[in-house]
Amino acid sequence: MSSARIPDPEGNGEWVEATDPSTGRTYYVNHTTKATSWTAPVRASQAAPQPASRRTGSGGALQRTNSVPPAGGHEGRLPPNWEMRQDGEGRTYYMNHANKTTHWTLPPEVRAEMAASDADGRAAGGGSGRVSFDEAFSNMSVSSAPSAPPINGGLMPPRRSYSLYKPKDMPVAQQRALEYAECVVCFDDMCKEQAGVFCGANGKRTCPHFLHHRCALEVANSNMGGKHCPVCRATFEGVMKVPGIDDDPHEWFKIVDLNGDGRLSQREVVEVLKAQLPIDYRRLEAELPELWKTWDVNQDNIITHQELLQPNRGLLAYVKKNFPRQTEADIPDIRTDKHGWFNYFDYDKSGTLEQGEVVRALIKTFRLSEDHSRINSMREIVNAVWGVFDFDNSGSIEVDEFAQPGDGLADSIIASMGG
C-alpha cells in the first residue's frame, strides 16, 4: 500500500504519510524541509483556520475552543526567523520562516530558548534569574504544525498537572503510560530500567520527558523525517543516560535540573522520582505540595541540591522511606477471565478500550516490553483483526465485543498469536 502524498502548501516538495514506529501513530513528513506534523497540511485557501476541539465532560459532544496565545508580549523577544501574526479572525499565531511552519503557540524548544534568554536578562539586571519549570513548559504547543495559519486550530496547550506534558490528542495508551509511570514505548514501569532523556547538540535536554534509555535509543534510530520525542514531538539530536541517584548525585542533579539554574521545582522532582524509584507516586503527587514546605525553607517553591539529597535528612531520603510502592493486583488471565482482564485495563470504567489501550494491555500481559520486535508484532496483530470488531470505526471496542466466546476480539488475538 502506497503512502499518501500531499503537495506542500508553500511549494516546498510534498508531505508523505508515515508511522511513528515507537507509538504506531500516523504523522506526516516533508523530506524537502525535514519538517514533521501530526496533521495533514492543507492550503490555507482550502480550509479556513478553526479553533481546536475538545470533548465536554457530558455526552462526549465536541465543542470549539480557541487556543489562547501566551501572554507577555512575545513578539519583541522571539528568536530569529520567528514572527507573530494574526489570521483572518484576529487570532494570534506564530510563524517560523526558516522551515515555513506555523503554530498557535510556541514550540517547547522555542519557549525554553526564550526562557533561558529571559533568565540571562534578569540576572544581568540584578534579578534572581530563576525561570521555573512551569514557566518554561506551561501553555506551550507540543507538536509540529502544518504550513499556513494552523489548520484545525493547531494544538491546545497540555494540561497543567503532574506527569501530563502531552498534546491533548495524544493516544490514550501513551497517556496511560505517563499517568502510571511507564515508558511510553514499551509500557513497562520506568523504574525497572535505566532512564534516558533527549538532548540537543549542546548536550542540554530538549524536553521534560523520561523514557527507558534503550527505548529512547530505539526512537532515535527509527524515526523518519528527523528525531522527535514520541510524546511532545520536540526535536532532539542525541540521548543521554540518567544516572542512578546514588551512583552519581551531582551528574544526576545536573540532568534533572531542566533549566540549569542549580535548583529544582516540585514538578521536576516528581517527574524524575516517578521515573527512577519504586514509590507510591499517587500519594507523592497528592502530598508533595504540603511536604515541600518542610524542605523549602525560604518558601520560594524550589529546593537546592543539599535540601534534596542530604543523607538521612533530605527530601529524597524521606520519600524513599515513607512512600514505598503498593503491591498491585495481578493481571487476570485473558484466556479464562476475559471480562476481568478487560475491566482491569478499563481504568476510567467507560466500558470501552481503544486500540492502543488493548495493545498496551497485551504487551503488559505477555511481558513483551524487553523486545521491540515483539511489541511491533503485537501492534500488527491487533491492527489486522481490529476492523472486524470496530464496526463504527470509532477506534474503541466494548467489553462484549471483546469477550464474546469464540468470536470475540480476545479469542481472535489469542488465535493470531498461535493460541
C-alpha positions, 0 to 999 in steps of 0.5 A: 500500500502506497503512502499518501502524498500531499503537495506542500502548501508553500511549494516546498516538495510534498508531505508523505504519510508515515508511522511513528514506529515507537507509538504506531501513530500516523504523522506526516513528513516533508523530506524537502524541509525535514519538517514533521506534523501530526496533521495533514497540511492543507492550503490555507485557501482550502480550509479556513483556520478553526479553533481546536476541539475538545470533548465536554465532560457530558455526552462526549459532544465536541465543542470549539475552543480557541487556543489562547496565545501566551501572554507577555508580549512575545513578539519583541523577544522571539528568536530569529526567523520567528514572527507573530501574526494574526489570521483572518479572525484576529487570532494570534499565531506564530510563524517560523520562516526558516522551515515555513511552519506555523503554530498557535503557540510556541514550540517547547524548544522555542519557549525554553530558548526564550526562557533561558534568554529571559533568565540571562536578562534578569540576572544581568539586571540584578534579578534572581534569574530563576525561570521555573519549570512551569514557566518554561513548559506551561501553555506551550504547543507540543507538536509540529504544525502544518504550513499556513495559519494552523489548520484545525486550530493547531494544538491546545496547550497540555494540561497543567498537572503532574506527569501530563506534558502531552498534546491533548490528542495524544493516544490514550495508551501513551497517556496511560503510560505517563499517568502510571509511570511507564515508558511510553514505548514499551509500557513497562514501569520506568523504574525497572530500567535505566532512564534516558532523556533527549538532548540537543547538540549542546548536550542540554535536554530538549524536553521534560520527558523520561523514557527507558534509555534503550527505548529512547535509543530505539526512537532515535534510530527509527524515526523518519523525517528527523528525531522527535520525542514520541510524546511532545514531538520536540526535536532532539539530536542525541540521548543521554543516560540518567544516572542512578541517584546514588551512583552519581548525585551531582551528574544526576542533579545536573540532568534533572535540573531542566533549566540549569539554574542549580535548583529544582521545582516540585514538578521536576522532582516528581517527574524524575522520582516517578521515573527512577524509584519504586514509590507510591507516586499517587500519594507523592503527587497528592502530598508533595505540595504540603511536604515541600514546605518542610524542605523549602525553607525560604518558601520560594517553591524550589529546593537546592541540591543539599535540601534534596539529597542530604543523607538521612535528612533530605527530601529524597531520603524521606520519600524513599522511606515513607512512600514505598510502592503498593503491591498491585493486583495481578493481571487476570488471565485473558484466556479464562477471565476475559471480562476481568482482564478487560475491566482491569485495563478499563481504568476510567470504567467507560466500558470501552478500550481503544486500540492502543489501550488493548495493545498496551494491555497485551504487551503488559500481559505477555511481558513483551516490553524487553523486545521491540520486535515483539511489541511491533508484532503485537501492534500488527496483530491487533491492527489486522483483526481490529476492523472486524470488531470496530464496526463504527470505526470509532477506534474503541471496542466494548467489553462484549465485543471483546469477550464474546466466546469464540468470536470475540476480539480476545479469542481472535488475538489469542488465535493470531498469536498461535493460541 
